[in-house]
Amino acid sequence: MKKRLNIGLFGFGKTGKIVANELLNNDKICLQWVVRKTNNDYHKYASHLLGYEYNAGKIHSIDDIADDFFINNPVEAIIDFSNSSGVNLYKKAAYAGTPIISAISNYNPHDMDVLQSLSKFAPVLYSPNITLGINVLIVAAQILQKVIPQADIEIIEEHFREKPDISGTAKKIATVLGLSADKHINSIRVGGIVGRHEIIFGMQNQTIRLSHESINRAAFAQGALFAVRSIIGKPAGIYTMENIIAEMFRNNIPIYL
C-alpha cells in the first residue's frame, strides 16, 4: 500500500477549516497538524472540531513554532492558507527542503521576498487563487489569445455583495493577457455568488466565452491537493499552478498535421 502523505496546514479560518476537512477526507493524506494565529482550541484536534471521532490535525498556536517544531513534527509538505506573515513561521522547514504550497491572496512586499527566497531551498508553489479550474481558464485564455490575437477581450468578475475590491484573480487575468485592468475588467456584486470569472473573446462573426465559477470553498482545498501532488519530488524553485497546467497542456494536446 502506498504511504500516505503527511501534511501540515497553516490557517484555520473559514477557508482553512474547509481545507482541513478536505484533507481529512482524503485517504492518501494524513493531516499531521494545524497552526493558527490564536490560542483558540489549543492542542485540540482539527478532526474533533470538524466532527470526526479520531485524532488528526493537532492544533498549535504560532507561539509553538520554536526552532525544533519542524524537527519534532516533520511533514512532507506545508499548505498555507493563513496570511501574509505566515511565511516567516515556516522558514526553517523550507530550509530543510520541505515543499511549500502558498494560497495567500495578498502578500506585502517583505513577505513576498521571504517566500521567493525560500525557493532556493525547497519547491515553492505560489498561487493566490489555487482552484484548479481558474488556472486552467488562465492557461486556455493565453492559448486562445495567441490563436486569435485580433479578438476584443473583456473580463467579467462576479462576487458576493460584501467583497469591496476588484478581484485579484481578475487583475491577474488582465495582466497575463496584457490588458489594462481599469479598462477591461467589469465587476458585479450580488448576494449568493462565491466567485465567478468570465473571459469574452469577441470577433466580427463569433464570440468565445471562457468561464469558471467557484461553487464552494472546497475548490481551494482540491486545488491545494493537486498542488501537493504536483510539486513533491521536484527540485527547489518557484512554481505556479499555471506552470504545471501549461506543462500538462503541452504534453497532452494532440497536434494534427
N, C-alpha and C positions, 0 to 999 in steps of 0.2 A: 504493500500500500504506500502511495506517495505521501511523504511527510507534509503535514500542514505548515503553512507559513505563519510565523509569529509576528504579529503587527502591534505597534504602539500608536496611539492616537492622541494628538493634541487638539483640545477643544471639545466641550461637552455642552454647547448651547443648543439652540433649536436644530440647526443643521447637524452639529456634532452628534447629537443623540440619534438622529436618523441614520447617520453613517455608522455609528456603533451598532445599531440594530441590524443593519445590513451585514456587517462583519460577523456578528454573532450567528446570523442565519446561513453563513457560507461554510460548507463542510470542508473547504480547502484552506480556511483561515482560522487562526487562533488569536483572538484579541487578548493580548497579554496585559496591557494597562492603558489607562486614560489619564492624561494630565489636564487639569482645568485650573483656571486662574484663582478661584476662591477655594476656601476650605469646606465648601458645601459637600456633604456626603463623603467626607474624608475617610479613606480606606474602606469604604463600602465597595460593592462590585456593580459595574455598569449593567451586568446581566440581571441582577436582582432588581435594580431600579427600572429596568425595561420589561420586567415580568417573567423572567426565566428563573428556574429553580436551581441552577448550577452556578458555580463561581467562575466568572471570567471578566476580565477588564477591570482589575483593581484600580480604584480612583485615587490619584495623587494630586496634591496641590503643587503649584510652582515652587513652593518652599522646599519640597522634597528633592528638587533637582540639584543634588550635590555632585561633586566630582566623580563619585563612584556609582551614581544612579544607573548609568547605561551599562556599566560593568556588571552590576548586580541584577539588572533587568534587561538582558540583551534581547533584541528583536532583529528580524531580517529586513524590516522596512519601517519607516515612520511616515504617517499620514498627518498633515497639518491642516486643520480647519479652525484654528484659533484666531489669531490676529497678527498684525504686523510684527510685534515684538517677540512673538513666539519663536522665531528663527534663532534668537540669541540663546535659547534654552537648550537646544539640541546640537549645538556646535560640536561638542565632544563626540557625540555619536557619529556625526558626519566625518569628523577627522579620522575615525576608526573604519570608515568605508561604508557605513550604513546608508542605504538608499533613502532619499527624502522625496516625498510627494507633497507639494505645496499647492493648496487650492485657495490661498488668500487673495481676495479680490483687489485689495489696495495696500501696497507697501509704501512706507515712507522711504526716501532715498537711502538713508543709512542702512535700514534693514534689508533693502533690496541688494545693496552692496554686499552685506553679510551673506545673503542667500547665494549670490553669484560666486563669492569666494569659496563657499563650501563645495562647489562643483569641481574644485581642484583635487578633492579628496574622495568624493563619492558621486554616484549618479544622482542628479537632482532634476526632478521633473516639476516644472512650474507651469500651471495653467489656471488663471483666475476664474475661468468657467470650465470646470473639468468634466462637464457632461459629455458623453461620447457623441451624442447627436449634433451638438453645436459645433464641435470640432470637425466632424465630417462635413457639415454645412460650409464651414470656412474653407476647407480644402477644395470642396466641389466648386465653390464660388470662384476661387482663384483659377481653377482649371477652365471654368466657363468663360471667365473674362479674357483668357488667352485665346479661346476659340472664337469669341465674338467681341473683339475689342471695340467695335463701333457702337455697342449697345449703351443706352442710357441705363444708369443703375441708381436705384433708390433703396434705402434700408428703412424698414418699419420695426420698431420695438414696442411691445405691449407688456405692461407690468401692473401689479396691484396698485391701488389708488395711493397708498402711503409712500411709495417709492419716489423720492424727491428729484433725483438726478437722472440725467441721461444714462442709459445702461452702459456699463463699462464694456460689455460684450459687443454692443452696437458700435461703440467707438473703435474697438479692436477690428471689427469687420471693415469699418471705413478705412482704417489705417492700412490693413493688408491689401485693400483694393485700391489704395491711392486716392481716396475720396476725402473731401472736406466734411468733417462731422457736422459743422454748422449748416451746411447746405443740403446734405444728403441723408440725414437721419430724421425720421419722423416718429415722434413719441405719442403713445396713447396710454392713459392711466384710467383703469376701471377696476371695480372690485371683482374678485374671483379668479384673476389671472396670476399664476405663479411667475411665468415668464415666456414670452413668445418673440421670436425674431424671424423676419422675412426679408429676403433679398429679391428685388424685382429687376429683371433684365428686360428692357423694352427695346424692341426693334420695329422697323416700319410695318411688318406684316405679321408679327407674332410676339408673344410675351412669354418669358420663362420665369417661374417663381420658385425659389428655394425657401423652405420654411422649417422651423424647428420650434416645438413647444415643450416646455418642462411642465409635466402634469403633477409631479410630486418631487419633493426634495430628495427622495431616494435616488433620483437620477444622478445626483452628485456623488453618492456613495458608489453606485455602479461604475461611474467613470473612474473613481479613485481605485477601485479594484482592478479595472482594466489597466490603469497606470502602473499599479504594483506589479502585475504580471509582465508588463512590457519592459520595465527597467531593471528588474532584479537580474543580476548577472552581466549587466552592461558596464562598460568602463566609466570612470569618472567623467563628468561633463554636464552641461545644461541640456535638458530635453524639454520638449513640449508635446502636448497631445497632437498638435498639428504635425510635428515632425514624424511622429510614429505612424499616424494615419496616412500621411502623404507617402511614406515608405510602403505601406500596405497597398495603397493605390498603385504605385509604380510596379509592385510585384504581382499584382492580380488583375490589372486591366488588360484584356486581350488586345493585341494590335492586329488589325486586318489590313492586308496588303491589297 
